Amino acid sequence: MKKTGGTSAKRGAGPVRRRVFMPNAVTRRRARVLVVGDVMLDRYLFGEVNRISPEAPVPVVRVVREEERPGGAANVARNAAALDAQVTLLSVIGADEVGERLRKLIVKEGIRASLRLDKSVETTCKVRVIGRQQQLLRIDFEKAPSREILRQKLTDYRRLLNEKCDVVVLSDYGKGGLTHIVDMIGLARSHGKRILVDPKGDDYSRYKGANVLTPNRSELRDVVGQWSSEADLEKRAQALRRALSLDALLVTRSEEGMTLFDGDGAHHEAAKAREVYDVSGAGDTVIATFAVMIAAGAGLREAMRIANHAAGIVVGKLGTAVAYPEELIGSMRAEQ
């Protein structure tokens, strides 16, 4: 994908009040991240809309361009790799053409791919039809992996934990790829790894023992209920954090920014003011950036601050996208 967006500020352009923390800022090695979860191929069909169908009251889209990108946990890995992290991706794909195209896209991003082939399923694919600069329709093709393949994947996971990695990211899209997530969290803890989870569904008990969960506002509401104030939100979030034995709960709140709930209280970052073009994959960018910063030595609050900048960058792009280091540096320097 072509790099777009921010520009880096020149030295001497003004006083710098806060240190710009980037990967390798405190270490001489690359941040090492293991991403595990549900992968998919995101396919975009861009077209022109000039008329309504005579068969039904729907727009007719004349497709003029197609684009494919890694989606799901593959988009998390892609975002981490864009920040110069050393990334390994563990997942399952079907033994089909879509799976092979997805594998090639992942490898092209500089990601080490450990992808189990499941001949009983088709690779998950999301097809989005874009017309007049907006999404008109999404079509999903998906089927959960077989139990046998998932058991083999757990064996792969044990092997990868024995290799060098700083942080484990478990990206749950609810497609069945993290059936053994309880075991995965326990294994990662026994290996002394930091564990970040992007959760799915309303049962968070299976995530107990992770270090950080990154639900969005709607996902958290489904678990703790509707809050009436910021104080009520903090009370509910902290109760959940303690119940799950988490170090922190990082809640992304759309136009309200994001809030980190840890043992010292609540810490908020306001959303970065920019035109929102597409929120697809913004949660992937947040957890990927957060993971890379933690792996590079940043504290939880500093990692949140940088992840917030990354989210502000990608929502200004169409579809699942990434934030590059020069864009992050430009965004952070612009607020100083």
C-alpha positions in Angstrom: 0.0 0.0 0.0 1.3 3.4 -0.9 2.4 5.6 2.0 0.1 8.6 2.5 -0.7 11.2 5.0 1.6 12.9 7.5 4.9 14.7 7.1 7.8 14.9 9.5 8.5 18.2 11.2 12.0 19.7 10.6 14.4 20.1 13.4 14.5 23.6 14.9 10.9 24.3 13.9 10.0 25.0 17.5 10.5 23.9 21.1 9.8 20.2 21.8 8.1 19.7 25.1 7.6 16.0 25.0 10.0 13.2 23.9 8.8 11.5 20.7 8.9 7.8 21.7 9.2 5.4 18.7 10.3 1.8 18.3 14.0 1.4 19.1 14.0 4.6 21.1 15.0 2.8 24.2 16.4 -0.5 22.7 18.8 -1.3 19.9 16.7 -4.3 18.8 13.5 -4.4 16.9 10.3 -4.9 18.9 9.2 -8.5 18.5 5.4 -9.3 18.4 3.5 -12.6 18.0 0.0 -12.1 16.6 -2.5 -14.9 16.8 -6.1 -14.8 15.7 -8.6 -14.9 12.9 -7.3 -13.8 9.5 -9.3 -12.8 6.4 -8.9 -11.3 3.0 -10.5 -7.8 2.7 -11.5 -7.2 -0.9 -12.7 -3.8 -2.1 -14.7 -3.2 -5.3 -14.6 0.5 -6.2 -17.1 1.6 -8.7 -19.3 4.4 -10.2 -22.9 4.8 -9.3 -25.0 6.5 -12.0 -28.4 4.8 -11.9 -30.8 2.7 -9.9 -31.5 -0.9 -10.9 -34.8 -1.5 -12.7 -35.0 -4.9 -10.9 -35.0 -3.4 -7.3 -34.6 0.0 -5.6 -30.8 -0.4 -5.3 -27.9 1.5 -6.9 -26.1 -0.2 -9.8 -22.3 -0.1 -9.2 -20.1 -0.3 -12.3 -16.8 -1.7 -10.9 -13.7 0.1 -12.2 -11.1 -1.0 -9.7 -10.4 -3.9 -7.3 -8.1 -4.0 -4.3 -7.2 -6.7 -1.7 -5.7 -6.2 1.8 -4.9 -8.5 4.7 -7.7 -8.3 7.2 -8.5 -9.4 10.8 -5.5 -10.5 12.8 -3.5 -10.1 9.5 -4.3 -6.4 9.6 -3.0 -6.3 13.2 0.2 -7.9 12.1 0.4 -5.5 9.1 0.1 -2.5 11.3 2.8 -3.8 13.7 5.1 -4.5 10.7 4.6 -1.0 9.4 6.2 0.3 12.6 9.3 -1.8 11.9 8.5 -4.5 14.4 9.6 -8.1 13.8 6.2 -9.8 13.5 5.1 -13.4 13.4 1.5 -14.2 12.5 -0.1 -17.5 13.5 -3.5 -18.4 12.1 -5.5 -20.8 9.8 -6.5 -20.4 6.2 -8.3 -22.6 3.7 -6.5 -24.5 1.0 -8.0 -22.3 -1.7 -7.1 -19.4 -4.0 -8.2 -16.8 -1.5 -6.0 -18.3 1.1 -3.0 -18.3 -1.2 -3.6 -14.7 -2.2 -3.9 -13.7 1.5 -0.6 -15.6 2.3 1.2 -13.7 -0.5 -0.1 -10.3 0.8 1.0 -11.2 4.3 4.5 -12.2 3.3 4.7 -9.1 1.1 4.3 -6.9 4.2 7.4 -8.5 5.7 5.5 -10.7 8.2 6.6 -14.1 9.1 3.6 -16.3 8.3 2.8 -19.5 10.2 -0.5 -20.4 8.6 -2.1 -23.8 9.0 -4.1 -25.1 5.9 -7.6 -26.4 6.6 -9.0 -28.2 3.6 -12.5 -28.3 5.2 -13.1 -24.6 5.0 -12.9 -21.6 2.7 -10.6 -18.8 3.7 -12.6 -16.0 5.4 -13.2 -13.2 2.9 -15.0 -9.9 3.3 -16.1 -8.1 0.1 -16.9 -4.4 0.3 -18.6 -2.5 -2.5 -17.6 1.1 -2.6 -19.4 3.8 -4.6 -19.6 7.6 -4.3 -16.8 7.4 -1.7 -18.8 5.3 0.7 -19.4 1.6 1.5 -22.6 0.4 -0.1 -22.5 -3.3 0.7 -20.4 -5.9 2.5 -20.5 -9.6 1.7 -18.9 -12.2 4.1 -17.7 -15.7 3.3 -16.6 -17.6 6.5 -16.6 -20.9 8.3 -14.9 -21.9 11.6 -11.8 -24.1 11.3 -11.9 -27.8 12.2 -11.0 -29.0 15.7 -8.1 -31.0 14.4 -6.5 -28.0 12.7 -7.0 -25.9 15.9 -5.2 -28.5 18.0 -2.3 -28.4 15.5 -2.3 -24.7 15.7 -2.0 -24.8 19.5 1.1 -27.0 19.0 2.5 -24.3 16.7 1.7 -21.7 19.3 3.7 -23.5 22.0 6.7 -23.7 19.6 6.5 -20.0 18.7 6.4 -19.0 22.4 9.7 -20.8 22.9 11.2 -18.5 20.2 12.0 -14.9 21.0 9.1 -12.5 21.2 8.3 -9.6 23.6 4.5 -9.4 23.3 1.7 -11.7 22.3 -1.4 -10.2 20.7 -4.6 -12.3 20.6 -6.9 -10.8 18.0 -10.4 -12.3 18.5 -12.8 -11.8 15.6 -15.1 -14.5 16.7 -14.4 -16.8 13.7 -13.3 -19.7 15.8 -9.6 -19.3 15.5 -9.1 -18.6 19.2 -11.1 -21.6 20.5 -8.1 -22.4 22.8 -7.6 -18.9 24.1 -7.7 -19.9 27.8 -4.8 -22.3 27.1 -3.0 -19.7 25.1 -3.1 -17.1 27.8 -1.9 -19.7 30.4 1.0 -20.8 28.1 2.0 -17.2 27.4 2.0 -16.4 31.1 4.2 -19.4 31.9 6.7 -18.1 29.3 6.7 -14.7 30.9 5.2 -13.0 27.9 3.0 -9.8 27.9 -0.5 -10.6 26.6 -2.8 -8.1 24.8 -6.3 -9.2 23.8 -8.7 -7.5 21.4 -11.9 -9.1 22.7 -15.1 -10.3 21.1 -18.5 -11.1 22.5 -20.0 -10.6 25.9 -18.1 -13.3 27.9 -14.8 -11.9 28.9 -14.1 -14.6 31.5 -12.0 -16.5 28.9 -9.6 -13.6 28.8 -8.7 -13.8 32.5 -5.0 -13.5 33.1 -4.2 -11.4 30.1 -2.3 -8.1 30.8 -4.4 -5.7 28.7 -7.8 -5.9 27.0 -8.7 -3.3 24.3 -12.5 -3.3 23.8 -14.3 -0.5 22.1 -17.0 1.5 23.7 -19.8 -0.6 22.4 -18.1 -3.9 23.3 -17.5 -2.8 26.8 -21.1 -1.7 27.2 -22.3 -5.2 26.3 -20.2 -6.6 29.2 -20.5 -4.1 32.0 -23.8 -2.4 31.1 -24.7 1.2 30.3 -22.9 3.8 32.5 -24.4 7.1 33.6 -21.3 9.2 34.0 -17.5 9.1 33.8 -17.3 8.1 37.4 -19.7 5.3 36.8 -17.7 4.1 33.8 -14.5 4.1 35.9 -16.2 2.1 38.6 -17.5 -0.6 36.2 -14.3 -0.7 34.2 -12.1 -1.1 37.3 -14.4 -3.8 38.6 -14.0 -5.7 35.4 -10.2 -5.2 35.4 -9.9 -6.6 38.9 -12.2 -9.5 38.2 -10.1 -10.5 35.2 -6.7 -9.9 36.9 -5.7 -7.4 34.2 -3.0 -4.8 34.4 -5.1 -2.5 32.4 -8.2 -2.0 30.3 -7.8 0.2 27.3 -11.2 1.4 26.0 -11.4 3.0 22.6 -14.3 5.5 22.5 -14.5 6.7 18.9 -15.0 10.5 18.9 -14.3 10.6 22.6 -10.8 9.3 22.2 -9.6 6.5 24.5 -9.2 5.8 28.2 -6.8 3.5 30.0 -8.0 2.1 33.3 -5.1 0.7 35.5 -4.2 0.4 39.1 -3.7 4.1 39.4 -7.0 5.2 38.1 -8.3 6.4 34.7 -6.1 8.1 32.1 -7.7 9.7 29.1 -6.5 10.8 25.6 -8.9 13.0 23.6 -9.5 12.0 19.9 -7.2 13.7 17.4 -9.2 16.3 15.4 -9.3 15.2 11.8 -11.8 14.2 9.1 -13.0 10.7 9.7 -13.1 8.8 6.4 -13.4 5.2 7.5 -13.2 3.5 10.9 -12.6 0.0 9.5 -9.7 -1.7 11.2 -9.0 1.2 13.6 -9.1 -1.2 16.5 -6.5 -3.3 14.8 -4.2 -0.3 14.5 -4.7 0.6 18.2 -3.7 -2.8 19.6 -0.9 -3.2 17.1 0.6 0.2 17.9 0.1 -0.4 21.6 1.8 -3.8 21.4 4.8 -2.4 19.5 5.3 0.4 21.9 5.1 -2.0 24.9 7.6 -4.3 23.2 9.9 -1.4 22.6 9.9 -0.4 26.3 7.2 2.2 26.6 4.9 2.4 29.6 1.1 1.8 29.3 0.1 5.5 29.2 2.8 6.4 26.7 1.8 3.5 24.5 -1.8 4.6 24.7 -0.9 8.2 23.6 0.9 6.9 20.6 -1.8 4.4 19.7 -4.3 7.3 19.9 -2.3 9.2 17.3 -2.1 6.1 15.1 -5.9 5.7 15.3 -6.4 9.3 14.2 -4.2 8.7 11.2 -5.9 5.5 9.9 -9.5 6.8 10.2 -8.6 9.4 7.7 -7.9 6.6 5.1 -10.2 4.4 3.2 -10.6 0.8 4.4 -8.2 -1.2 6.6 -5.0 0.9 6.7 -1.8 1.4 8.6 0.1 4.3 10.3 3.7 4.7 9.3 6.5 6.0 11.6 6.9 9.3 9.8 3.1 9.9 10.0 3.1 9.2 13.8 6.1 11.5 14.3 4.5 14.2 12.3 1.2 13.8 14.2 2.9 13.9 17.6 5.1 16.9 16.8 2.1 18.8 15.4 0.5 18.9 18.9 3.6 20.2 20.6 
